[in-house]
Amino acid sequence: MRFSLIDRIIELEPGRSITAVKNLTMAEEYLADHFPQFPVMPGVLMLEAMTQAAAWLIRVSEDFAHSMVVLRQANQVKYGQFVEPGQTLTVTAQILKQDERETKVKAQGMLDGRTTVGGRLVLARFNLADTDPRRKLIDEATKEELRKQLPLLYQPPAESFAS
């Protein structure tokens, strides 16, 4: 998926958790089809928003060590309510467990303090060069592009200094 379902990262604690937001607007092209008289964010895109938030958490936590962070499994996913244009979906993800190739997270999407979607996700992390060394340049370019995107999504709070 090459479009972003994360508009802004509002909290980021590397190795632990992330909070991000998706502002749903009528400008989202898929709303014309889902559904014409009752536009709502499709459940699969809510799941993708959770996946993208978790992927940013993983990338930052390991200093962009892998060019690919992709959803491998979605477990116990439950949906609670619709997200309509004009509403903001707040997405959180917390790392539960991690090994050298996979990261397990607990993720949820909230709307006005109520859970809209939640589940446990397993994300795989790898570089394309792991299976084909000729793809190392693609890995490096991808990581560099992701590094450039991060400041557009997240501005860490300024450190306060005692006078």
C-alpha positions as CSV (number, residue, x, y, z in Angstrom):
1,M,0.0,0.0,0.0
2,R,1.6,3.2,-1.1
3,F,-0.7,5.8,0.5
4,S,-0.4,6.9,4.1
5,L,-3.2,6.4,6.6
6,I,-1.2,8.2,9.3
7,D,-1.5,12.0,9.2
8,R,0.6,12.7,12.2
9,I,2.5,11.0,15.0
10,I,1.7,12.7,18.3
11,E,3.6,10.5,20.7
12,L,6.5,8.2,20.2
13,E,8.4,6.2,22.7
14,P,11.0,4.1,20.8
15,G,10.9,0.4,21.8
16,R,7.6,0.8,23.5
17,S,4.7,2.7,22.0
18,I,3.3,5.1,19.5
19,T,0.2,7.3,19.2
20,A,-0.8,8.6,15.7
21,V,-3.9,10.2,14.1
22,K,-5.8,9.8,10.9
23,N,-8.1,12.6,10.0
24,L,-10.8,11.2,7.7
25,T,-12.0,13.7,5.0
26,M,-14.4,13.5,2.1
27,A,-11.2,13.9,-0.1
28,E,-10.5,10.2,0.5
29,E,-11.2,8.6,-2.9
30,Y,-12.4,5.3,-1.6
31,L,-15.3,7.0,0.2
32,A,-17.1,7.4,-3.2
33,D,-17.5,3.7,-3.3
34,H,-17.7,2.9,0.5
35,F,-20.5,3.8,0.6
36,P,-22.1,6.5,-1.7
37,Q,-24.9,7.4,0.7
38,F,-23.1,6.5,3.9
39,P,-19.3,7.2,3.6
40,V,-17.3,5.3,6.2
41,M,-13.7,4.2,6.5
42,P,-13.4,0.6,5.5
43,G,-12.4,-1.8,8.2
44,V,-9.5,-3.0,6.3
45,L,-8.1,0.5,6.1
46,M,-8.5,0.9,9.9
47,L,-6.4,-2.2,10.2
48,E,-3.9,-0.7,7.7
49,A,-3.7,2.5,9.8
50,M,-2.8,0.4,12.9
51,T,-0.2,-1.5,10.8
52,Q,1.3,1.7,9.5
53,A,1.5,3.2,13.0
54,A,3.2,0.0,14.3
55,A,5.6,0.0,11.4
56,W,6.7,3.6,12.2
57,L,7.3,2.6,15.8
58,I,9.4,-0.4,14.7
59,R,11.4,1.7,12.2
60,V,12.3,4.4,14.7
61,S,12.9,1.8,17.5
62,E,15.6,0.1,15.4
63,D,16.9,3.2,13.6
64,F,15.5,2.1,10.2
65,A,17.5,-1.2,10.2
66,H,15.0,-2.8,7.8
67,S,13.6,-1.4,4.5
68,M,10.5,-3.6,4.8
69,V,8.1,-3.8,7.8
70,V,4.9,-5.6,6.7
71,L,1.9,-7.2,8.3
72,R,2.3,-10.9,8.7
73,Q,-0.7,-11.7,10.9
74,A,-3.7,-9.9,12.4
75,N,-5.3,-11.7,15.3
76,Q,-8.3,-11.0,17.5
77,V,-9.3,-8.0,15.4
78,K,-12.6,-6.5,16.5
79,Y,-14.5,-3.5,15.2
80,G,-16.6,-1.3,17.3
81,Q,-18.0,1.6,15.3
82,F,-17.8,3.5,12.0
83,V,-15.4,6.3,11.3
84,E,-17.0,9.0,9.2
85,P,-15.6,12.1,7.3
86,G,-14.8,14.9,9.7
87,Q,-13.7,12.5,12.5
88,T,-10.2,11.7,13.7
89,L,-9.1,8.1,14.4
90,T,-6.5,8.0,17.1
91,V,-4.3,4.9,16.6
92,T,-2.0,3.4,19.3
93,A,0.4,0.5,19.2
94,Q,2.5,-1.1,21.9
95,I,5.3,-3.6,21.4
96,L,4.6,-6.8,23.2
97,K,7.4,-9.0,22.0
98,Q,10.1,-8.9,19.4
99,D,12.7,-11.3,18.0
100,E,15.2,-10.9,15.1
101,R,12.5,-11.1,12.4
102,E,9.1,-10.3,13.9
103,T,7.5,-7.8,16.2
104,K,4.2,-8.5,18.0
105,V,2.1,-5.5,18.9
106,K,-1.2,-4.6,20.5
107,A,-2.9,-2.0,18.5
108,Q,-6.2,-0.1,18.6
109,G,-8.0,2.8,17.0
110,M,-10.1,5.1,19.1
111,L,-12.8,7.6,18.3
112,D,-14.0,10.0,20.9
113,G,-12.6,7.8,23.7
114,R,-14.3,4.6,22.3
115,T,-12.5,1.7,20.7
116,T,-13.3,1.6,16.9
117,V,-10.9,-1.2,16.1
118,G,-8.4,-3.3,18.0
119,G,-6.2,-6.4,17.7
120,R,-2.9,-8.0,18.0
121,L,-0.6,-7.7,15.0
122,V,2.6,-9.5,13.9
123,L,4.8,-7.5,11.7
124,A,7.8,-9.0,9.8
125,R,11.0,-7.0,9.4
126,F,13.5,-7.6,6.6
127,N,15.7,-6.2,3.9
128,L,15.3,-7.1,0.3
129,A,19.0,-7.8,0.1
130,D,18.5,-10.7,2.6
131,T,17.3,-12.9,-0.3
132,D,19.0,-11.0,-3.2
133,P,22.2,-9.0,-2.5
134,R,21.6,-7.1,-5.7
135,R,18.7,-5.3,-4.0
136,K,20.9,-3.6,-1.4
137,L,20.6,-0.2,-3.2
138,I,16.8,-0.5,-3.2
139,D,17.0,-1.1,0.6
140,E,19.1,1.9,1.1
141,A,16.9,4.2,-1.0
142,T,13.8,3.0,0.8
143,K,15.3,3.6,4.2
144,E,16.5,7.0,3.2
145,E,13.0,7.9,1.9
146,L,11.4,6.7,5.1
147,R,13.9,8.8,7.1
148,K,12.9,11.9,5.1
149,Q,9.2,11.2,5.8
150,L,9.5,10.9,9.5
151,P,10.0,14.6,10.2
152,L,6.8,15.4,8.2
153,L,4.8,13.1,10.5
154,Y,6.5,13.7,13.8
155,Q,8.1,16.6,15.6
156,P,9.3,15.5,19.0
157,P,8.6,17.9,21.8
158,A,11.4,20.3,22.6
159,E,13.4,19.4,25.6
160,S,12.8,21.7,28.5
161,F,16.0,23.1,30.1
162,A,16.3,24.4,33.6
163,S,17.7,27.9,33.8
